[in-house]
Amino acid sequence: MTVDLNSDLGEGFGRWSLGDDARMLEIVSSANIACGFHAGDPVGIRETVRGAVASGVTIGAHVGYRDLAGFGRRNMDVASADLVADVIYQIGALQAITRAEGGEVTYVKPHGALYNMIAHDERQARDVVEAVAAVDARLVLLGLPGSVVLREAEARGLPTATEAFADRAYTPEGTLVSRREPGSVLHDADDIARRMVTLVTEGTVTAIDGSVVSVRADSLCVHGDSPGATEMAARVREALTEAGIGIESFAPTLGGSGLSGDGRASATGSVVPS
């Protein structure tokens, strides 16, 4: 049994640093690297990419709304033509930097408000899928289980992978508790680690109301911008390893077909088939 660990990295900007990317790259198997719209500048992005390549960590494009001031966490009603072009632009920028460092971008994970929006908004979900397909239909799209965007991607023939969030609370419906709600972000590293072992081995997580929810995921996200993020990520990895669970990326390299017969990624990090 294996699972992927991913984290949002490369989110510093100018003199403002965010998270310990170097340390996180020693822990995770996949890095969602900012593309400059919600966070990140070219120098910082390049440094993070260079570290990921050196560490053998899989690289994904962390695309978001054009919202530096709001860190991409404000809902936006973006016209389709703009959203498609914006996502293509961001993927392309990260691809250029990554290729210059001898690596490759193998998946796409939307960020923040865009991620949440396309979980239920059909138009924006189709826009994101259109953009990814236009760049490279072999790129894996990473998102929430049961989300509209993954359904749209699978209908389009794109490979997909699902993720769960280690440090976020879940509703009884299996969605994330809004960051505006108390208790939405978890902080107890030992409790988080236990939750993730249960999620991987049993496919369930305890919701904020105490109910047990089914959540099946190919990848676990450990956020890099929260207090004590690296310590928490290290504890999650340690607990998974102690439970006999290997840590491997879900996203294949693009050199081969990388796809299974049903169009999903042949995810070496797959936990339970969805």
C-alpha positions as CSV (number, residue, x, y, z in Angstrom):
1,M,0.0,0.0,0.0
2,T,1.3,3.4,-1.0
3,V,0.1,7.0,-1.0
4,D,1.4,10.4,-2.2
5,L,2.1,13.3,0.0
6,N,1.8,16.8,-1.6
7,S,2.4,20.3,-0.4
8,D,1.8,23.8,-1.8
9,L,5.3,25.4,-2.3
10,G,7.0,28.3,-4.0
11,E,4.6,30.8,-2.5
12,G,7.0,33.5,-1.4
13,F,7.0,36.8,-3.1
14,G,9.9,39.3,-3.1
15,R,11.0,40.0,0.4
16,W,8.1,38.0,1.8
17,S,8.9,34.3,2.5
18,L,6.3,31.7,3.2
19,G,7.0,28.2,4.5
20,D,10.2,26.2,4.6
21,D,10.2,24.7,1.0
22,A,13.6,23.1,1.4
23,R,12.6,21.1,4.4
24,M,9.2,20.2,3.0
25,L,10.9,18.8,-0.2
26,E,12.6,16.3,2.1
27,I,9.2,15.0,3.2
28,V,6.7,15.1,0.4
29,S,6.7,13.1,-2.9
30,S,4.8,15.8,-4.9
31,A,5.1,19.6,-5.0
32,N,2.3,21.9,-6.1
33,I,4.4,24.9,-7.1
34,A,2.8,28.4,-7.4
35,C,2.8,29.9,-10.9
36,G,2.8,33.6,-10.0
37,F,-0.9,34.4,-10.0
38,H,-1.9,33.8,-6.4
39,A,1.6,33.7,-5.1
40,G,5.3,33.2,-6.1
41,D,7.8,35.2,-8.2
42,P,10.1,33.9,-10.9
43,V,13.2,33.7,-8.7
44,G,11.4,32.0,-5.9
45,I,9.6,29.6,-8.2
46,R,12.8,28.7,-9.9
47,E,14.5,28.0,-6.6
48,T,11.7,25.7,-5.5
49,V,11.7,23.9,-8.8
50,R,15.4,23.4,-8.6
51,G,15.0,21.9,-5.1
52,A,12.3,19.6,-6.3
53,V,14.3,18.3,-9.2
54,A,17.3,17.7,-6.9
55,S,15.1,15.9,-4.4
56,G,13.4,13.8,-7.0
57,V,10.0,15.3,-6.0
58,T,7.2,15.3,-8.7
59,I,6.3,18.8,-9.9
60,G,2.7,20.0,-10.4
61,A,1.4,23.4,-11.5
62,H,-0.6,25.1,-8.7
63,V,-2.8,27.4,-10.8
64,G,-5.2,29.9,-9.3
65,Y,-7.1,33.1,-9.8
66,R,-5.2,36.3,-10.6
67,D,-5.3,37.4,-7.0
68,L,-2.0,38.2,-5.4
69,A,-3.6,40.5,-2.8
70,G,-6.1,37.8,-1.7
71,F,-3.7,34.9,-2.0
72,G,-6.1,33.3,-4.5
73,R,-8.6,32.7,-1.7
74,R,-11.3,35.1,-2.9
75,N,-14.2,33.8,-5.1
76,M,-14.1,35.3,-8.6
77,D,-16.6,35.3,-11.5
78,V,-14.0,35.1,-14.2
79,A,-15.1,35.1,-17.9
80,S,-14.4,31.7,-19.6
81,A,-11.9,33.2,-22.2
82,D,-9.9,34.8,-19.4
83,L,-9.9,31.7,-17.1
84,V,-8.8,29.3,-19.9
85,A,-6.0,31.7,-21.0
86,D,-4.9,32.3,-17.4
87,V,-4.6,28.6,-16.6
88,I,-2.7,27.9,-19.9
89,Y,-0.4,30.9,-19.1
90,Q,0.4,29.6,-15.6
91,I,1.1,26.0,-16.6
92,G,3.3,27.2,-19.5
93,A,5.3,29.5,-17.2
94,L,6.0,26.7,-14.7
95,Q,6.8,24.3,-17.6
96,A,9.4,26.7,-18.9
97,I,11.1,27.1,-15.6
98,T,11.0,23.4,-14.8
99,R,12.4,22.4,-18.2
100,A,15.2,24.9,-17.7
101,E,16.1,23.1,-14.5
102,G,16.0,19.6,-16.1
103,G,12.6,18.5,-14.8
104,E,9.0,18.3,-16.0
105,V,5.5,19.3,-14.9
106,T,3.4,16.2,-14.7
107,Y,0.2,17.3,-13.1
108,V,-2.1,20.3,-12.3
109,K,-3.7,21.2,-9.0
110,P,-5.9,24.3,-8.8
111,H,-5.4,26.5,-5.8
112,G,-7.7,28.0,-3.1
113,A,-10.9,29.6,-4.3
114,L,-10.6,28.2,-7.8
115,Y,-10.1,24.7,-6.4
116,N,-13.3,25.1,-4.3
117,M,-15.3,26.8,-7.1
118,I,-14.6,24.1,-9.7
119,A,-15.7,21.4,-7.2
120,H,-19.3,22.5,-8.0
121,D,-19.3,25.1,-10.7
122,E,-19.7,23.4,-14.1
123,R,-18.7,26.3,-16.3
124,Q,-15.4,27.1,-14.5
125,A,-14.7,23.4,-14.2
126,R,-15.0,23.0,-17.9
127,D,-12.8,26.0,-18.4
128,V,-10.0,24.6,-16.3
129,V,-10.3,21.2,-18.1
130,E,-10.2,22.9,-21.5
131,A,-7.0,24.7,-20.5
132,V,-5.2,21.6,-19.2
133,A,-6.2,19.6,-22.3
134,A,-5.0,22.4,-24.5
135,V,-1.5,22.4,-22.9
136,D,-1.1,18.6,-22.6
137,A,-3.8,16.0,-22.3
138,R,-1.4,13.7,-20.4
139,L,-1.2,16.0,-17.4
140,V,-3.0,14.6,-14.4
141,L,-5.6,16.8,-12.8
142,L,-5.6,16.6,-9.0
143,G,-8.8,17.5,-7.1
144,L,-11.5,16.6,-4.6
145,P,-13.2,13.2,-4.8
146,G,-16.6,13.5,-6.4
147,S,-15.9,17.1,-7.7
148,V,-17.4,18.4,-10.9
149,V,-14.0,19.2,-12.3
150,L,-12.8,15.6,-12.0
151,R,-16.0,14.4,-13.6
152,E,-15.5,16.9,-16.5
153,A,-11.9,15.8,-16.8
154,E,-12.7,12.1,-17.0
155,A,-15.4,12.8,-19.6
156,R,-12.7,14.7,-21.6
157,G,-10.4,11.7,-21.3
158,L,-7.9,13.4,-19.0
159,P,-6.1,11.4,-16.3
160,T,-7.3,12.4,-12.8
161,A,-6.2,11.8,-9.2
162,T,-8.0,12.5,-5.9
163,E,-6.7,14.1,-2.7
164,A,-7.6,14.5,0.9
165,F,-6.3,17.3,3.2
166,A,-4.4,16.3,6.3
167,D,-4.8,19.6,8.2
168,R,-8.4,20.5,7.2
169,A,-11.7,19.6,8.9
170,Y,-14.4,17.8,6.9
171,T,-18.1,18.4,6.8
172,P,-20.5,15.4,7.1
173,E,-20.9,15.6,3.3
174,G,-17.2,15.0,2.8
175,T,-16.4,18.5,1.7
176,L,-13.9,20.9,3.4
177,V,-15.1,23.1,6.2
178,S,-14.8,26.7,5.1
179,R,-11.7,28.5,6.4
180,R,-14.1,31.2,7.7
181,E,-15.5,28.7,10.2
182,P,-13.9,27.9,13.5
183,G,-12.1,24.6,13.7
184,S,-11.6,24.5,9.9
185,V,-7.8,24.1,10.2
186,L,-6.3,21.3,12.4
187,H,-3.1,21.8,14.4
188,D,-2.5,18.7,16.5
189,A,0.2,16.8,14.6
190,D,-0.3,13.5,16.4
191,D,-4.1,13.6,15.8
192,I,-3.6,14.6,12.2
193,A,-1.2,11.7,11.7
194,R,-3.6,9.2,13.2
195,R,-6.4,10.6,11.0
196,M,-4.3,10.1,7.8
197,V,-3.4,6.5,8.7
198,T,-7.1,5.8,9.2
199,L,-8.0,7.5,5.9
200,V,-5.4,5.5,3.9
201,T,-6.1,2.1,5.5
202,E,-9.9,2.4,6.0
203,G,-11.0,5.1,3.5
204,T,-12.7,7.2,6.2
205,V,-12.2,10.4,8.2
206,T,-14.0,11.8,11.2
207,A,-16.0,14.9,10.2
208,I,-16.3,18.1,12.3
209,D,-19.5,16.9,13.9
210,G,-18.0,13.5,14.9
211,S,-19.6,11.5,12.1
212,V,-17.5,9.2,10.0
213,V,-17.2,10.1,6.3
214,S,-15.9,8.0,3.4
215,V,-13.0,9.8,1.7
216,R,-10.8,7.9,-0.7
217,A,-7.7,9.6,-2.0
218,D,-4.6,9.0,-4.1
219,S,-2.7,11.9,-2.4
220,L,-2.7,13.6,1.0
221,C,-2.1,17.4,1.1
222,V,0.0,18.8,3.9
223,H,-0.1,22.6,3.7
224,G,3.3,24.4,3.8
225,D,2.1,27.8,5.0
226,S,0.6,26.9,8.4
227,P,2.5,27.2,11.7
228,G,4.6,24.1,12.4
229,A,3.8,22.8,8.8
230,T,7.0,20.9,8.3
231,E,6.9,19.2,11.8
232,M,3.3,18.2,11.0
233,A,4.2,16.8,7.6
234,A,7.1,14.9,9.0
235,R,4.9,13.4,11.7
236,V,2.3,12.3,9.0
237,R,5.0,10.7,6.9
238,E,6.5,8.9,10.0
239,A,3.1,7.6,11.0
240,L,2.3,6.3,7.5
241,T,5.7,4.6,7.3
242,E,5.2,3.0,10.7
243,A,1.9,1.7,9.5
244,G,3.7,0.0,6.5
245,I,2.4,2.6,4.0
246,G,5.0,3.7,1.3
247,I,5.2,7.2,0.1
248,E,5.2,7.5,-3.7
249,S,3.9,10.1,-6.2
250,F,0.6,9.5,-8.0
251,A,1.8,11.3,-11.2
252,P,3.8,9.3,-13.8
253,T,6.4,11.0,-16.0
254,L,5.2,12.1,-19.4
255,G,7.8,10.1,-21.2
256,G,5.5,7.0,-21.3
257,S,1.8,6.8,-21.8
258,G,1.2,7.1,-18.0
259,L,-2.4,6.1,-18.4
260,S,-4.5,3.1,-17.4
261,G,-7.1,1.7,-19.7
262,D,-9.9,3.8,-18.1
263,G,-8.1,7.1,-18.6
264,R,-7.0,7.5,-15.0
265,A,-3.5,8.0,-14.0
266,S,-1.7,4.8,-13.4
267,A,-1.0,6.2,-9.9
268,T,1.8,4.4,-8.1
269,G,0.5,6.3,-5.1
270,S,-3.0,5.1,-5.5
271,V,-4.7,4.1,-2.2
272,V,-8.1,2.8,-3.2
273,P,-9.5,2.8,-6.7
274,S,-12.2,5.4,-7.0
